[in-house]
Amino acid sequence: MRIDAISLVLRLTRIMLLLPAALTIGCGTVRNPALEHTRDLYRQARQDPLIVRYAGAALDRAGQTLDVADQLWTEEKDVIEVEHLAYIAEKRVEIARVTAQRRLAADEIRQSRSRRPETNDSRSK
Amino acid sequence: MIAIDDVARRIPRRQWARCSTWILAGTIALSGCSTSRPPTEILARADLGVRAARDARADELAPMNLTIAVEKLAKAKQAMAAKRYDDARRLAQSAQVDAELAEAKAEAEIVRRAADDVQRRVDALQTEAERESRKPLTTAPKQE
């Protein structure tokens, strides 16, 4: 009787230990919505020539975080950590976009200032 | 209560070996989940990030992003005090990236305003220059 109970416990233990592995295999193609959303944002940013030109390094940082999140999702399906990394990557894409806007504005200032002497010259003539 | 030796004697040796393997596997799996250390450096970096954002006038130019960063940093400190180190690390990392975004937005806004200001001055100068360039054509004959 006791042995039956013990073997039942053993079976249950085995099922509990095998279940996560089975789920992992079964969910091999399951996608994480937060990760997919961030990947879309990253792709859009990669296609924007202004962001690539003015904030390439910032965009690379976003890409690196996205790669880590991708790997973690593929290997461990750690939802909390993956969604956390997806958030970080999303904010880094946004930082790249804003950095590009800032550098573009700084370029506009330089161009405007380089045009100013011409107007001064034309005035003096 | 049954002593462990008694149980071991009652279970067939093969089954006992399997049982030990599963117990060992379970112990390893569980021990892997509880090895986080206090994220002191990450928290300090987040703190610096929030300060840098404030220095860049984010409280005025990117208030929402800065508020999010400040709130997350406070929660990270609470989690740290409660020894929930994984939560503290994630919150501090989120706070840092939110602060970086707040700083970037504030800096971009400052440069954008400066660019608009320069453009306005250039436009004004050009308008004035055009006006000046037209003047001599009408006034020159009278002077002669």
Chai-1 contact restraints between the chains, C-beta under 6 A:
chainA,res_idxA,chainB,res_idxB,connection_type,confidence,min_distance_angstrom,max_distance_angstrom,comment,restraint_id
A,I3,B,R10,contact,1.0,0.0,6.0,A-B,restraint_1
A,L10,B,C19,contact,1.0,0.0,6.0,A-B,restraint_2
A,T13,B,W22,contact,1.0,0.0,6.0,A-B,restraint_3
A,R14,B,W22,contact,1.0,0.0,6.0,A-B,restraint_4
A,L17,B,W22,contact,1.0,0.0,6.0,A-B,restraint_5
A,L17,B,G26,contact,1.0,0.0,6.0,A-B,restraint_6
A,H84,B,R90,contact,1.0,0.0,6.0,A-B,restraint_7
A,I88,B,V97,contact,1.0,0.0,6.0,A-B,restraint_8
A,K91,B,V97,contact,1.0,0.0,6.0,A-B,restraint_9
A,K91,B,L101,contact,1.0,0.0,6.0,A-B,restraint_10
A,E94,B,L101,contact,1.0,0.0,6.0,A-B,restraint_11
A,I95,B,E100,contact,1.0,0.0,6.0,A-B,restraint_12
A,I95,B,L101,contact,1.0,0.0,6.0,A-B,restraint_13
A,I95,B,A104,contact,1.0,0.0,6.0,A-B,restraint_14
A,V98,B,A104,contact,1.0,0.0,6.0,A-B,restraint_15
A,V98,B,K105,contact,1.0,0.0,6.0,A-B,restraint_16
A,V98,B,A108,contact,1.0,0.0,6.0,A-B,restraint_17
A,T99,B,A104,contact,1.0,0.0,6.0,A-B,restraint_18
A,Q101,B,A108,contact,1.0,0.0,6.0,A-B,restraint_19
A,R102,B,E107,contact,1.0,0.0,6.0,A-B,restraint_20
A,R102,B,A108,contact,1.0,0.0,6.0,A-B,restraint_21
A,R102,B,V111,contact,1.0,0.0,6.0,A-B,restraint_22
A,A105,B,V111,contact,1.0,0.0,6.0,A-B,restraint_23
A,A105,B,R112,contact,1.0,0.0,6.0,A-B,restraint_24
A,A105,B,A115,contact,1.0,0.0,6.0,A-B,restraint_25
A,A106,B,V111,contact,1.0,0.0,6.0,A-B,restraint_26
A,E108,B,A115,contact,1.0,0.0,6.0,A-B,restraint_27
A,I109,B,A115,contact,1.0,0.0,6.0,A-B,restraint_28
A,I109,B,V118,contact,1.0,0.0,6.0,A-B,restraint_29
A,S112,B,V118,contact,1.0,0.0,6.0,A-B,restraint_30
A,S112,B,Q119,contact,1.0,0.0,6.0,A-B,restraint_31
A,S112,B,V122,contact,1.0,0.0,6.0,A-B,restraint_32
A,R116,B,V122,contact,1.0,0.0,6.0,A-B,restraint_33
A,T119,B,L125,contact,1.0,0.0,6.0,A-B,restraint_34
A,T119,B,Q126,contact,1.0,0.0,6.0,A-B,restraint_35
A,T119,B,A129,contact,1.0,0.0,6.0,A-B,restraint_36
A,S122,B,A129,contact,1.0,0.0,6.0,A-B,restraint_37
A,R123,B,A129,contact,1.0,0.0,6.0,A-B,restraint_38
A,R123,B,E132,contact,1.0,0.0,6.0,A-B,restraint_39
